Each structure stands twice: as structure tokens, then as C-alpha cells.
Amino acid sequence: MFRLIPIIALLALLFFGVSWLRKLPPGKKRQAVTRLLIGALVVTLVFLAITGRIHWLGAVLGALIPLGKTLLGLAAQFLPFLQRHKAAQSPPPDSQNSNISLEEALLTLGLKDGYQAGTLTQNDVELAHKRLIQKLHPDRGGNDYLAARINAAKTCVLKALS
């Protein structure tokens, strides 16, 4: 009888977990599953360490798995040769040679309405560029291509205004 209670509890958790995952939007399902699996791994390692079925060092090393991404980021900061090697593999695109039309540049920066109304200023272009580049810069999780397109769009619109 005592062994039946944990099995029923696990089945109930599994049922509620699956129904919760089905309600999530598609973009967040993978992240939620990853977090659940890591949490299950940590709970399992702690359980095994408490019951004496695994050495406590094994549980500590297993518990460090969720911190792996953070530890790799710290390693990249303290070991700069890792960053240089990565940069040498994929050089950033050259934004000076990007051919972009004025209409595409205005759409990229979100300034088409202001340009059509004739109220667009250089300050508006710089503020729109700053807002976008802060979100999409490669150092903040964006990529080189988007940053280059935003810079090319700014250059194109500023040339058209002058």
C-alpha cells in the first residue's frame, strides 16, 4: 500500500504537467520542457544522495548542470581567447556595402509615416536607430545581420534627409 502512494502522486504530477504544457504557446514549450527536465534531474540526484545511493559529490556535480550556461559565459569572459576564436570564425557583415532602398530603410526603422508626412528629423532617425540597436545588438542577444541592416537603414535615411 505504501508503494502505491508515490506512484499515484507521480501519475497525478505527470497528468497536470502534460495539461500545463499543452496550454503553453509553442515558443515557450521547449524552454519549459528543458527546465522541467533539469529540475527532475536535480530532484532525482538529491533523492539519491539522501538515500545513500549516490555519493554526495556526484549529486553536487549533477546539481551544477543547470548552471552550465552561466559558467560557460563566465569562462568566456575570463578566457578572452575563446571570444577571439569565435569572432575569427564568423566575421560580421559589412554594413557599408549593404544596398538598401529608402523605403526598406524607413520600414526597418519604423519611420515610414513620419517620412511621408514630412515631419521626420535627424533626431527621430537617431532615436529610432538607438531603440532598435539596443534590442538587436549582437552583444545583447541579437545577431550581426540585423545590426548591420539597422545601421545601413540609418545611413540611408540620413542621406535622404540631407
PABA-214528 format. One line per 8 residues: number of its first residue (from 0); for each residue x negated, y negated, z negated of N, C-alpha, C, CB. Coordinates in steps of 0.02 Angstrom, whole numbers, plus 50000, padded with zeros to 5 digits. Glycine has a CB too. Layout:
BEGIN
NUM) X Y Z X Y Z X Y Z X Y Z | ...
end
This chain:
BEGIN
0) 49959 50060 50000 50000 50000 50000 49956 49937 50000 50047 50000 49939 | 49902 49939 49960 49859 49880 49955 49826 49863 50021 49807 49891 49901 | 49809 49913 50061 49776 49901 50126 49825 49874 50178 49744 49965 50151 | 49888 49883 50168 49939 49860 50215 49948 49784 50213 50005 49894 50202 | 49939 49754 50155 49949 49682 50146 49900 49641 50189 49942 49663 50073 | 49835 49654 50187 49790 49616 50231 49804 49626 50305 49718 49635 50217 | 49825 49685 50325 49841 49697 50395 49902 49656 50416 49854 49772 50408 | 49953 49653 50374 50012 49612 50389 49994 49538 50391 50068 49624 50336
8) 49951 49516 50345 49929 49446 50344 49891 49429 50408 49886 49431 50282 | 49847 49473 50430 49809 49461 50492 49855 49459 50553 49756 49515 50500 | 49904 49503 50555 49951 49503 50611 49992 49438 50612 49997 49564 50607 | 50012 49415 50553 50050 49352 50550 50007 49294 50573 50076 49340 50478 | 49944 49292 50550 49898 49239 50572 49887 49242 50648 49831 49245 50536 | 49880 49301 50675 49871 49309 50746 49933 49284 50785 49857 49383 50763 | 49992 49301 50761 50053 49279 50794 50060 49203 50793 50114 49311 50759 | 50049 49172 50735 50055 49099 50731 49999 49065 50770 50053 49077 50657
16) 49940 49094 50772 49884 49066 50809 49898 49066 50884 49821 49103 50795 | 49925 49121 50910 49940 49125 50981 49996 49076 50999 49960 49197 51001 | 50047 49071 50958 50101 49023 50973 50075 48951 50970 50160 49033 50924 | 50029 48938 50924 50000 48870 50920 49958 48855 50982 49957 48864 50856 | 49919 48904 51005 49877 48894 51064 49919 48883 51127 49832 48954 51074 | 49976 48915 51132 50019 48906 51190 50048 48836 51194 50076 48957 51189 | 50055 48803 51138 50083 48735 51136 50031 48682 51154 50111 48720 51067 | 49967 48698 51151 49915 48650 51166 49911 48635 51240 49847 48676 51141
24) 49891 48573 51258 49880 48558 51329 49821 48598 51356 49867 48482 51339 | 49820 48612 51421 49768 48655 51450 49697 48632 51436 49778 48661 51524 | 49684 48568 51434 49616 48543 51424 49590 48556 51354 49614 48470 51438 | 49634 48564 51305 49611 48573 51236 49612 48646 51213 49655 48533 51189 | 49637 48691 51255 49640 48761 51235 49571 48791 51226 49679 48800 51287 | 49526 48778 51273 49460 48807 51269 49423 48784 51207 49419 48790 51332 | 49427 48720 51192 49394 48693 51133 49424 48724 51069 49401 48616 51131 | 49491 48732 51067 49523 48762 51009 49503 48835 51000 49599 48755 51015
32) 49500 48872 51055 49480 48942 51051 49408 48948 51026 49488 48977 51119 | 49364 48905 51052 49295 48906 51030 49289 48892 50955 49253 48854 51069 | 49325 48842 50932 49323 48826 50860 49351 48883 50818 49362 48762 50846 | 49405 48914 50842 49434 48969 50804 49386 49029 50801 49500 48991 50837 | 49352 49044 50856 49305 49099 50856 49245 49086 50811 49280 49113 50927 | 49221 49025 50811 49165 49008 50768 49187 49011 50694 49138 48937 50784 | 49247 48985 50681 49273 48989 50612 49282 49061 50590 49340 48953 50607 | 49307 49104 50634 49316 49175 50617 49248 49208 50604 49353 49212 50673
40) 49198 49189 50643 49131 49216 50633 49103 49196 50565 49084 49193 50689 | 49111 49133 50547 49086 49109 50483 49123 49144 50426 49094 49032 50477 | 49189 49150 50430 49228 49183 50377 49207 49256 50372 49304 49178 50391 | 49197 49289 50428 49175 49359 50427 49106 49366 50395 49174 49388 50498 | 49060 49321 50412 48993 49325 50382 48995 49312 50307 48946 49275 50416 | 49036 49265 50286 49042 49252 50214 49072 49312 50179 49085 49189 50201 | 49124 49342 50209 49155 49401 50179 49104 49458 50173 49214 49424 50221 | 49065 49469 50227 49015 49522 50225 48961 49508 50173 48983 49531 50294
48) 48942 49445 50165 48892 49428 50115 48919 49438 50044 48868 49355 50124 | 48982 49419 50033 49012 49427 49966 49019 49501 49948 49081 49393 49963 | 49039 49541 49996 49049 49612 49981 48984 49652 49983 49097 49642 50031 | 48927 49620 50000 48863 49653 49999 48848 49694 50060 48859 49696 49940 | 48883 49684 50114 48872 49723 50174 48822 49690 50222 48937 49735 50210 | 48803 49628 50207 48753 49593 50247 48709 49554 50199 48787 49546 50301 | 48646 49547 50216 48601 49508 50174 48622 49435 50176 48528 49517 50196 | 48610 49399 50122 48632 49329 50119 48597 49285 50170 48621 49300 50050
56) 48535 49303 50189 48501 49265 50241 48535 49273 50309 48427 49288 50246 | 48561 49332 50323 48598 49343 50384 48661 49300 50386 48616 49416 50391 | 48694 49293 50330 48754 49251 50327 48736 49177 50337 48790 49260 50259 | 48680 49155 50308 48660 49085 50316 48642 49071 50389 48599 49069 50271 | 48604 49117 50420 48587 49108 50490 48649 49108 50535 48538 49162 50513 | 48696 49151 50519 48758 49152 50557 48800 49090 50547 48799 49213 50538 | 48798 49063 50487 48836 49001 50473 48805 48941 50508 48838 48988 50397 | 48742 48945 50528 48710 48890 50564 48730 48889 50638 48635 48896 50558
64) 48764 48940 50662 48783 48942 50733 48826 48882 50753 48822 49007 50747 | 48877 48862 50713 48916 48802 50734 48875 48738 50737 48974 48792 50685 | 48819 48736 50702 48777 48677 50703 48727 48678 50761 48740 48670 50637 | 48730 48730 50802 48681 48738 50856 48678 48679 50903 48696 48799 50894 | 48736 48653 50923 48737 48597 50970 48704 48535 50938 48809 48580 50991 | 48719 48522 50875 48689 48465 50840 48614 48475 50832 48722 48455 50771 | 48594 48536 50815 48522 48549 50806 48484 48543 50872 48512 48619 50777 | 48515 48563 50927 48482 48555 50992 48476 48481 51010 48521 48592 51047
72) 48526 48441 50992 48522 48369 51004 48466 48337 50964 48588 48335 50988 | 48459 48358 50901 48404 48332 50859 48336 48354 50887 48412 48355 50787 | 48333 48416 50911 48270 48440 50939 48251 48399 51001 48275 48514 50958 | 48301 48380 51040 48286 48339 51100 48262 48270 51081 48349 48334 51144 | 48287 48243 51024 48264 48177 51002 48193 48180 50975 48311 48150 50949 | 48178 48232 50937 48112 48236 50906 48059 48267 50951 48116 48275 50842 | 48081 48299 51005 48034 48328 51053 48047 48295 51121 48042 48406 51057 | 48019 48236 51133 48035 48198 51193 48016 48232 51258 48003 48132 51190
80) 47969 48280 51256 47950 48313 51318 48009 48353 51347 47890 48360 51306 | 48058 48372 51306 48117 48406 51331 48159 48360 51375 48159 48433 51274 | 48164 48297 51355 48203 48248 51393 48168 48231 51458 48214 48185 51351 | 48102 48223 51458 48066 48207 51519 48073 48263 51570 47992 48193 51504 | 48069 48325 51546 48076 48382 51590 48145 48383 51622 48063 48448 51551 | 48196 48368 51583 48264 48367 51609 48272 48311 51660 48314 48358 51552 | 48244 48253 51646 48250 48196 51692 48213 48210 51757 48224 48132 51659 | 48158 48246 51753 48120 48261 51814 48157 48310 51859 48051 48290 51795
88) 48200 48351 51831 48237 48399 51872 48291 48365 51914 48268 48451 51828 | 48326 48316 51886 48381 48285 51923 48374 48209 51919 48450 48307 51896 | 48342 48179 51969 48335 48106 51968 48403 48073 51978 48286 48083 52022 | 48414 48015 51945 48478 47981 51953 48486 47954 52023 48484 47925 51902 | 48549 47950 52046 48559 47923 52113 48542 47849 52117 48631 47935 52136 | 48522 47828 52175 48503 47758 52185 48564 47717 52201 48450 47751 52241 | 48583 47671 52156 48644 47632 52166 48633 47576 52217 48667 47603 52100 | 48572 47558 52233 48559 47505 52281 48577 47527 52352 48486 47483 52278
96) 48569 47591 52366 48583 47616 52434 48654 47640 52443 48535 47672 52451 | 48696 47631 52392 48765 47655 52396 48805 47608 52440 48797 47661 52327 | 48837 47636 52490 48881 47597 52532 48951 47603 52504 48879 47621 52606 | 48979 47546 52484 49045 47546 52454 49083 47487 52483 49041 47542 52376 | 49145 47498 52501 49185 47444 52530 49211 47399 52473 49244 47472 52571 | 49230 47339 52492 49255 47292 52442 49319 47318 52409 49269 47223 52474 | 49362 47348 52449 49425 47374 52420 49411 47430 52371 49471 47400 52476 | 49365 47475 52388 49347 47530 52344 49314 47503 52280 49300 47579 52379
104) 49272 47452 52288 49240 47422 52230 49291 47390 52183 49188 47369 52252 | 49340 47356 52211 49392 47325 52170 49434 47378 52134 49438 47280 52213 | 49449 47433 52169 49486 47487 52137 49445 47520 52082 49507 47539 52189 | 49381 47528 52094 49338 47559 52044 49336 47518 51980 49267 47567 52072 | 49331 47453 51987 49328 47409 51929 49397 47391 51902 49290 47346 51946 | 49449 47407 51938 49517 47391 51916 49533 47318 51924 49526 47411 51844 | 49507 47286 51976 49515 47213 51984 49552 47194 52048 49447 47180 51984 | 49587 47241 52080 49619 47227 52144 49672 47173 52139 49650 47291 52173
112) 49712 47174 52085 49765 47124 52077 49737 47054 52069 49809 47142 52017 | 49684 47047 52029 49654 46981 52018 49622 46954 52082 49602 46985 51963 | 49594 46997 52123 49563 46975 52185 49616 46952 52235 49520 47031 52216 | 49671 46989 52239 49724 46971 52285 49758 46906 52264 49776 47027 52289 | 49763 46894 52199 49794 46832 52175 49746 46773 52180 49817 46841 52103 | 49683 46786 52190 49633 46732 52196 49610 46705 52129 49661 46676 52237 | 49623 46740 52075 49604 46717 52009 49543 46753 51981 49662 46725 51961 | 49511 46794 52021 49455 46834 51998 49392 46791 51991 49442 46892 52046
120) 49360 46795 51933 49299 46758 51921 49241 46806 51910 49307 46711 51860 | 49181 46778 51909 49121 46819 51897 49124 46849 51827 49058 46776 51906 | 49150 46811 51779 49156 46836 51711 49203 46896 51707 49181 46780 51665 | 49258 46895 51746 49305 46952 51747 49270 47014 51773 49366 46935 51791 | 49229 47006 51825 49193 47063 51854 49144 47091 51803 49156 47042 51918 | 49108 47048 51769 49059 47071 51720 49092 47106 51661 49016 47013 51696 | 49149 47080 51639 49185 47112 51584 49212 47181 51604 49242 47067 51560 | 49240 47185 51665 49265 47250 51688 49207 47300 51695 49301 47242 51756
128) 49151 47278 51722 49092 47321 51728 49069 47344 51659 49035 47284 51765 | 49064 47299 51612 49041 47316 51545 49087 47367 51511 49035 47253 51501 | 49153 47357 51519 49202 47402 51489 49195 47473 51517 49274 47376 51501 | 49188 47478 51583 49182 47544 51614 49115 47577 51600 49192 47538 51689 | 49061 47539 51604 48995 47569 51595 48985 47592 51523 48940 47519 51614 | 49018 47560 51475 49013 47583 51406 49046 47652 51398 49046 47533 51359 | 49098 47665 51437 49132 47729 51432 49097 47784 51473 49204 47722 51456 | 49069 47765 51530 49045 47815 51578 48970 47817 51587 49077 47804 51643
136) 48933 47785 51544 48860 47786 51549 48834 47856 51533 48827 47733 51502 | 48782 47879 51567 48756 47946 51553 48734 47957 51481 48698 47960 51599 | 48711 47905 51447 48690 47913 51378 48750 47921 51331 48649 47853 51356 | 48810 47907 51354 48870 47912 51313 48916 47968 51337 48907 47846 51312 | 48891 48014 51375 48931 48071 51396 48956 48067 51467 48988 48078 51351 | 48944 48011 51502 48963 48005 51572 48911 48039 51616 48972 47931 51593 | 48913 48024 51681 48862 48053 51724 48831 48000 51768 48893 48109 51768 | 48776 48018 51800 48737 47971 51839 48776 47945 51900 48673 48003 51863
144) 48815 47989 51930 48852 47969 51990 48902 47913 51975 48889 48029 52020 | 48941 47922 51922 48991 47871 51905 48959 47805 51885 49036 47895 51848 | 48905 47809 51848 48871 47747 51828 48843 47711 51890 48813 47762 51779 | 48817 47748 51937 48791 47717 51998 48847 47685 52039 48753 47769 52040 | 48904 47719 52043 48961 47690 52080 48987 47627 52047 49018 47742 52086 | 48989 47626 51981 49012 47566 51945 48964 47508 51957 49020 47580 51869 | 48900 47522 51955 48850 47470 51968 48855 47444 52040 48780 47495 51953 | 48864 47491 52087 48871 47470 52157 48934 47429 52167 48871 47532 52203
152) 48988 47447 52133 49050 47410 52138 49042 47339 52111 49107 47446 52101 | 49007 47332 52056 48995 47265 52027 48955 47222 52077 48958 47271 51960 | 48902 47251 52104 48861 47214 52152 48901 47193 52212 48801 47256 52174 | 48942 47238 52239 48982 47223 52298 49033 47167 52284 49018 47286 52321 | 49067 47169 52228 49118 47118 52213 49085 47051 52199 49161 47139 52152 | 49029 47051 52165 48994 46988 52151 48969 46956 52217 48935 47000 52103 | 48947 46997 52264 48926 46970 52329 48985 46940 52366 48893 47025 52372 | 49043 46972 52361 49102 46946 52395 49127 46881 52364 49158 46997 52394
160) 49116 46872 52298 49139 46812 52265 49094 46753 52280 49143 46823 52189 | 49030 46766 52293 48984 46710 52303 48981 46688 52375 48915 46728 52280
end
